[in-house]
Amino acid sequence: MTPEQATFLLNAVYLPQIQNEQKTTRRVIEAIPADNTGWQPDPKSRTALELAWHIASSDCFFLNGMADGKFDPSGNQRPEWVLTPAEVLAWYDENFAKASGKLADMSPEDLARPVNFYGMFNLPAIAYSSFMVTHTVHHRGQLSSYLRPMGGKVPSIYGGSADEEFKMPATA
């Protein structure tokens, strides 16, 4: 991949998609009932709060890994003060803004440079944007399926839900 191709992918495809998906992810985390964060559909499943944290921290893990040229799982530990969905979102807002800013500021050469992913992949940095988005969408789908059984409402994700009607943009 050339630096020019990597820059095109960042600006025309991945950065707008990543920013849009983050807004949707926020809405799903925000919909978790604060009094039922320990809910899980099965003992083998993560709790709602654990899953919300996994999504938020993984987004930042991928963004920082691409920008730093290495994937470091040490930042995925939930801080002791993060005990509610609102606190997950406070952490997510701050750290996502920093990490996505680092991605946006990458040079074309750095976007195209190979980054090792635990010996499994060695792809251009920008290619991990696709991994990030599919990982987030997968786990956000899990979390959205938790919402009704735990007493919450499912927000509009890619269209309306039974709980939130689709609204056509005013510019349409």
SEBA-366339 format. One line per field, with one value per residue (C-alpha): residue number from 0; x, y negated, z. Coordinates in Angstrom, 1 decimal, padded with zeros to 4 digits, always signed. Layout:
num: [NUM_...]
X: [X_...]
Y: [Y_...]
Z: [Z_...]
This chain:
num: [0_1_2_3_4_5_6_7_8_9_10_11_12_13_14_15_16_17_18_19_20_21_22_23_24_25_26_27_28_29_30_31_32_33_34_35_36_37_38_39_40_41_42_43_44_45_46_47_48_49_50_51_52_53_54_55_56_57_58_59_60_61_62_63_64_65_66_67_68_69_70_71_72_73_74_75_76_77_78_79_80_81_82_83_84_85_86_87_88_89_90_91_92_93_94_95_96_97_98_99_100_101_102_103_104_105_106_107_108_109_110_111_112_113_114_115_116_117_118_119_120_121_122_123_124_125_126_127_128_129_130_131_132_133_134_135_136_137_138_139_140_141_142_143_144_145_146_147_148_149_150_151_152_153_154_155_156_157_158_159_160_161_162_163_164_165_166_167_168_169_170_171]
X: [+000.0_+001.3_+001.2_-001.2_-003.6_-003.4_-004.2_-007.2_-008.5_-008.1_-009.8_-012.4_-013.4_-012.2_-012.0_-015.6_-016.8_-015.0_-016.4_-019.9_-019.7_-018.5_-021.6_-023.8_-021.7_-022.1_-025.9_-025.9_-023.7_-025.9_-029.0_-027.7_-029.9_-027.5_-029.2_-028.6_-025.0_-024.3_-026.9_-025.6_-027.6_-025.5_-022.9_-020.3_-021.2_-019.7_-021.9_-023.3_-020.7_-017.9_-019.0_-019.4_-015.9_-014.5_-016.0_-014.8_-011.3_-010.9_-011.7_-009.0_-006.6_-007.0_-006.7_-003.6_-002.0_-002.3_-001.0_+001.8_+002.9_+002.4_-000.5_-000.2_-003.0_-001.9_-004.3_-007.3_-007.6_-010.7_-009.8_-011.2_-013.4_-015.2_-018.3_-021.3_-022.2_-021.9_-018.3_-017.5_-018.7_-016.7_-013.5_-014.5_-015.2_-011.8_-009.7_-011.4_-010.9_-007.2_-006.7_-008.7_-006.9_-003.6_-004.9_-006.0_-002.6_-000.6_+001.7_+001.0_+004.1_+003.1_-000.4_+001.1_+003.8_+003.3_+002.3_+002.6_-000.5_+000.8_+002.5_-000.9_-000.9_+001.6_-000.6_-000.4_-001.5_-004.6_-005.8_-006.5_-009.3_-011.4_-010.7_-011.6_-015.0_-016.0_-014.9_-017.0_-020.0_-019.9_-019.8_-022.2_-024.7_-024.2_-024.7_-027.8_-029.3_-028.9_-030.8_-034.5_-034.1_-032.3_-035.0_-033.5_-034.6_-032.8_-031.7_-031.8_-028.6_-028.7_-032.4_-035.2_-035.9_-039.1_-038.0_-036.8_-038.4_-036.2_-036.1_-035.4_-032.7_-034.0_-031.8_-033.2]
Y: [+000.0_-003.4_-006.4_-008.1_-005.1_-004.9_-008.6_-008.2_-005.3_-007.3_-010.5_-009.2_-005.9_-005.0_-008.2_-009.3_-005.8_-005.5_-008.8_-007.9_-004.5_-006.1_-008.2_-005.1_-003.2_-006.0_-005.8_-002.1_-002.4_-005.4_-003.1_-000.7_-001.0_-002.3_-000.1_+003.1_+003.0_+006.5_+008.1_+010.8_+013.3_+016.3_+016.9_+017.2_+013.8_+010.5_+008.2_+005.2_+002.9_+005.3_+005.4_+001.6_+001.2_+003.8_+001.8_-001.6_-000.4_+001.7_-001.3_-003.2_-000.2_+000.0_-003.7_-004.0_-000.9_-002.2_-005.6_-004.3_-001.6_+001.1_+002.7_+002.4_+004.1_+002.4_-000.5_+001.8_+002.1_+000.4_-002.4_-001.8_-004.9_-003.6_-001.9_-003.1_-003.5_-007.3_-006.8_-004.5_-007.2_-009.9_-007.8_-006.9_-010.5_-011.8_-008.9_-008.4_-012.1_-011.8_-008.5_-009.4_-012.8_-010.8_-008.7_-011.8_-013.4_-010.4_-011.0_-009.2_-007.1_-006.1_-005.1_-002.8_-001.3_+002.4_+002.9_+006.3_+007.6_+010.2_+012.2_+013.0_+010.0_+007.5_+005.1_+001.4_-000.7_-002.0_+001.6_+002.1_-000.4_+002.3_+004.7_+002.0_+001.2_+004.9_+005.6_+002.7_+003.5_+007.1_+006.3_+003.4_+005.8_+008.1_+005.1_+003.9_+007.4_+007.1_+003.8_+004.9_+008.0_+005.8_+003.2_+000.7_-000.7_+000.0_-003.2_-003.6_-002.1_-001.8_-002.7_-002.8_-000.3_+000.6_-001.8_-004.7_-005.6_-006.4_-010.2_-011.4_-014.1_-017.6_-018.0_-014.9]
Z: [+000.0_-000.9_+001.5_-000.8_-000.8_+003.0_+003.3_+001.0_+003.1_+006.3_+005.1_+002.6_+004.3_+007.8_+009.9_+009.0_+009.6_+012.9_+014.1_+013.1_+014.8_+018.0_+018.2_+017.8_+020.3_+022.8_+022.5_+023.1_+026.2_+027.4_+027.2_+029.8_+032.9_+035.6_+038.2_+036.2_+035.0_+036.3_+034.1_+031.8_+029.6_+030.7_+033.4_+030.6_+029.2_+030.2_+032.3_+030.6_+032.3_+031.3_+027.7_+027.6_+028.9_+026.5_+023.6_+024.7_+025.7_+022.5_+020.3_+022.0_+021.9_+018.1_+017.5_+019.7_+018.2_+014.7_+015.7_+017.9_+015.5_+018.2_+020.0_+023.8_+025.8_+029.1_+028.6_+028.5_+032.3_+033.6_+036.1_+039.6_+039.3_+036.2_+037.8_+035.8_+032.1_+032.6_+033.8_+030.9_+028.6_+030.4_+029.9_+026.4_+025.3_+026.6_+025.4_+022.0_+021.2_+022.0_+020.1_+017.0_+016.9_+016.9_+014.0_+012.1_+012.5_+011.2_+008.3_+005.0_+005.5_+009.0_+007.8_+005.3_+007.5_+008.6_+012.3_+013.9_+015.6_+018.1_+015.3_+013.6_+011.1_+009.9_+008.0_+007.1_+010.1_+008.4_+007.7_+011.4_+011.1_+009.5_+012.4_+014.8_+013.2_+012.8_+016.4_+017.7_+015.7_+016.8_+020.5_+020.2_+018.8_+021.8_+024.1_+022.3_+022.6_+026.4_+026.7_+026.6_+028.9_+031.4_+031.4_+028.9_+025.6_+022.3_+020.5_+016.8_+015.5_+011.6_+011.5_+013.9_+016.7_+018.4_+021.1_+019.0_+015.7_+012.7_+012.1_+008.6_+008.6_+007.9_+004.9_+003.2]
